[in-house]
Amino acid sequence: MINDILNIPHRHILFTIPEELRPFFSYDRTLLSKLSSPNYFTNSDIVHYGLITVIHTFGRDLKWNPHIHALVSLGGFTKNFTFKKLDYFHVPSIAGQ
């Protein structure tokens, strides 16, 4: 199986729900599934990047704290199946969304 895994640089990103909005997610747990919906992430016609998301509902202190851990590849495959590497990850563009 190790031969099937691609060695691709990636970044770990943490998306946290503001404390004021957390009660809505506590009351309606179906909202949690929308947090990692692929519809909310950018889809590119140029490069198809790798994305893995995991929803956590509690923090280390075991208090209600819904958040997402995401692994995002620093690059992706073009329509011709060639890998296009990204040399940087523009954090402000994600933080502003």
C-alpha positions, -999 to 999 in steps of 0.1 A, spaced: 0 0 0 29 24 7 37 23 -30 2 37 -38 6 68 -16 18 100 -33 43 121 -15 26 155 -20 33 186 2 3 197 21 -9 221 48 -31 215 79 -58 242 83 -82 246 112 -116 262 107 -133 272 140 -169 281 144 -173 315 163 -185 310 198 -216 331 192 -227 306 164 -220 274 183 -255 271 199 -270 268 164 -249 238 157 -257 223 191 -294 227 185 -294 214 149 -267 188 144 -275 185 107 -257 217 102 -224 199 111 -226 179 78 -227 212 59 -194 222 74 -174 199 52 -196 198 22 -176 200 -10 -200 226 -23 -184 252 0 -148 246 -12 -134 261 -44 -136 240 -74 -110 247 -101 -112 238 -138 -74 242 -140 -61 221 -111 -79 195 -90 -63 195 -56 -65 171 -27 -87 178 3 -95 158 34 -118 172 61 -126 159 96 -153 174 118 -146 176 155 -173 186 179 -154 190 211 -121 207 221 -94 193 244 -114 205 275 -144 184 262 -165 216 258 -188 220 228 -165 234 201 -174 224 165 -145 228 142 -129 213 110 -94 200 105 -85 201 68 -55 187 49 -50 206 16 -25 195 -10 -1 222 -22 -8 214 -58 -31 192 -79 -36 174 -111 -44 191 -144 -69 177 -169 -38 160 -186 -31 142 -152 2 161 -147 9 174 -112 11 212 -109 29 221 -76 20 253 -57 50 270 -41 29 288 -15 -4 287 2 -22 321 3 -36 320 38 -53 355 37 -75 344 8 -89 315 28 -91 335 61 -112 361 44 -139 336 33 
